[in-house]
Amino acid sequence: MAGLWRGYVRLAQVYPFRTQVGTTGVLFLVGDAIAQIGVERRTFQTYDYARTARMSAVGLCWVGPVLRTWLVTLERVVVTTGPSAALKKMFLDQALMAPFFLGAFYPVVGLSRWDSWEDIKQLYLSTLVNNYKLWPAVQLANFYFVPLNLRLLVMNIVALGWNTYLSWRANSQTEDSSTS
């Protein structure tokens, strides 16, 4: 296990963008699988493989690149170090990125399934409120203790649970609408 970790850290140092974006795609796939199997109790016959592929593609093609670019940008914008830098980065992350990310996430996922704009808007506010219950503490610790090339990994590990929630929220809304 230690060898796997060293290998990952090495890849993250040598190929930071590709490694972090690829990890994001894989963990979005796992998050959706957990949502379908663990939360929704789907069986092999009812499992929605296309949905898992969509979620993984969103992680790989949109979330990973956006968040990696954001983390690098924060490093350039907040040039101080120590606790005050971590606090500034967390504030900027939650004041700017969280509303933007969630405001774009549901349209990206929803439009890939042809959801209505009304369905998409309904999810935004409650998810943003739940975001603020989790991510400020995670990001404060992340910005203070974790080097840049591993921050997206920390976010992805925490996001495994968060992505399960997002996948469930994004997809249960549509299923509720289609059964009404």
C-alpha positions in Angstrom: 0.0 0.0 0.0 2.9 2.4 0.8 4.3 1.7 -2.6 1.0 2.6 -4.3 0.9 5.8 -2.3 4.5 6.7 -3.3 3.7 5.9 -6.9 0.6 8.2 -6.8 2.6 11.0 -5.2 5.3 10.7 -7.8 2.7 10.8 -10.6 1.1 13.9 -9.0 4.5 15.6 -8.9 5.6 14.7 -12.5 2.1 14.9 -14.2 0.0 17.0 -11.8 -2.8 18.0 -14.2 -3.3 14.5 -15.8 -3.0 12.7 -12.5 -5.4 14.9 -10.6 -7.9 15.1 -13.5 -7.8 11.3 -14.0 -8.3 10.7 -10.3 -11.3 13.0 -10.3 -12.9 11.1 -13.2 -12.4 7.7 -11.4 -13.8 9.0 -8.1 -16.8 10.5 -9.8 -17.4 7.0 -11.3 -17.0 5.4 -7.8 -19.3 8.0 -6.2 -22.1 7.4 -8.7 -21.7 3.6 -8.2 -22.0 4.0 -4.5 -25.1 6.2 -4.9 -26.7 3.6 -7.2 -25.8 0.5 -5.3 -25.5 1.7 -1.7 -28.1 4.5 -1.5 -30.6 3.7 -4.2 -30.2 -0.1 -3.7 -30.1 -0.8 -7.5 -29.4 -4.3 -8.7 -27.3 -5.5 -11.6 -30.4 -5.4 -13.8 -31.5 -1.9 -12.8 -28.1 -0.2 -12.6 -27.8 2.8 -14.9 -24.4 2.3 -16.6 -25.0 5.4 -18.9 -25.5 7.5 -15.8 -22.2 6.3 -14.3 -20.4 7.0 -17.6 -21.9 10.5 -17.6 -20.8 11.2 -14.1 -17.3 10.0 -14.7 -17.1 12.1 -17.9 -18.3 15.1 -16.0 -15.5 14.5 -13.4 -12.9 13.8 -16.1 -13.8 16.5 -18.6 -15.1 19.3 -16.5 -14.7 19.0 -12.7 -11.1 17.8 -12.6 -9.8 20.5 -15.0 -11.8 23.3 -13.4 -10.8 22.5 -9.8 -7.1 21.9 -10.7 -7.0 25.2 -12.5 -8.8 26.9 -9.5 -6.3 25.5 -7.0 -3.3 26.7 -9.0 -5.0 30.1 -9.4 -5.5 30.4 -5.6 -1.8 29.7 -5.1 -1.0 32.6 -7.4 -3.5 35.0 -6.0 -2.9 34.4 -2.3 0.9 34.7 -2.0 1.2 34.7 1.8 1.7 31.6 3.9 0.5 30.2 7.2 -2.9 30.3 8.8 -3.9 33.6 7.3 -3.2 32.3 3.8 -5.3 29.1 4.4 -8.1 31.3 5.7 -8.0 33.6 2.7 -8.0 30.7 0.3 -10.9 29.0 2.0 -12.9 32.2 2.0 -12.2 32.8 -1.7 -13.0 29.1 -2.5 -16.3 29.2 -0.7 -17.4 32.7 -1.7 -16.4 32.3 -5.4 -15.9 28.7 -6.4 -18.6 26.9 -4.5 -21.5 29.0 -5.9 -20.0 28.9 -9.4 -19.2 25.2 -9.3 -22.6 24.1 -8.1 -24.3 26.6 -10.4 -22.6 25.0 -13.3 -22.6 21.4 -12.1 -26.3 20.8 -12.2 -26.7 22.3 -15.7 -23.8 20.2 -17.0 -25.2 17.0 -15.5 -28.8 17.9 -16.1 -28.4 19.0 -19.6 -26.6 15.8 -20.4 -29.8 14.1 -19.5 -32.1 16.8 -21.0 -33.6 17.9 -17.6 -35.7 21.0 -17.5 -34.2 24.2 -16.3 -36.8 24.3 -13.4 -35.5 20.9 -12.2 -32.0 22.1 -12.3 -32.7 25.4 -10.3 -34.6 23.5 -7.6 -31.5 21.6 -6.6 -29.0 24.5 -6.5 -29.9 26.3 -3.2 -30.3 23.3 -1.0 -27.1 21.8 -2.3 -25.2 25.0 -1.7 -26.4 25.2 1.9 -25.2 21.6 2.4 -21.9 22.5 0.8 -21.3 25.1 3.4 -21.9 22.5 6.2 -18.9 20.4 4.9 -16.5 22.2 2.6 -15.2 25.2 4.6 -13.6 23.0 7.3 -12.2 20.6 4.7 -10.7 23.3 2.6 -9.3 25.2 5.6 -7.4 22.1 6.7 -6.5 21.3 3.0 -5.1 24.7 2.3 -3.1 24.7 5.6 -1.7 21.2 5.8 -1.6 19.8 2.2 0.8 20.6 -0.6 -0.7 21.9 -3.8 0.0 18.7 -5.9 -2.1 16.7 -3.4 -4.9 19.1 -2.6 -7.2 17.8 -5.3 -6.7 14.3 -4.1 -7.8 15.3 -0.6 -10.8 17.1 -2.1 -11.5 13.9 -4.1 -11.3 11.6 -1.1 -13.8 13.8 0.8 -15.8 14.3 -2.4 -16.3 10.5 -2.7 -19.1 11.0 -0.1 -20.0 14.4 -1.5 -20.1 13.0 -5.1 -22.4 10.2 -3.9 -24.7 12.9 -2.5 -24.5 15.0 -5.7 -25.2 12.1 -7.9 -28.1 11.0 -5.8 -29.5 14.5 -5.6 -29.0 15.2 -9.4 -30.5 11.9 -10.4 -33.3 11.4 -7.8 -34.8 14.8 -8.9 -35.2 13.5 -12.4 -36.5 10.1 -11.4 -39.0 11.7 -9.0 -40.2 14.0 -11.9 -40.5 11.2 -14.4 -42.6 9.0 -12.0 -45.0 11.9 -11.2 
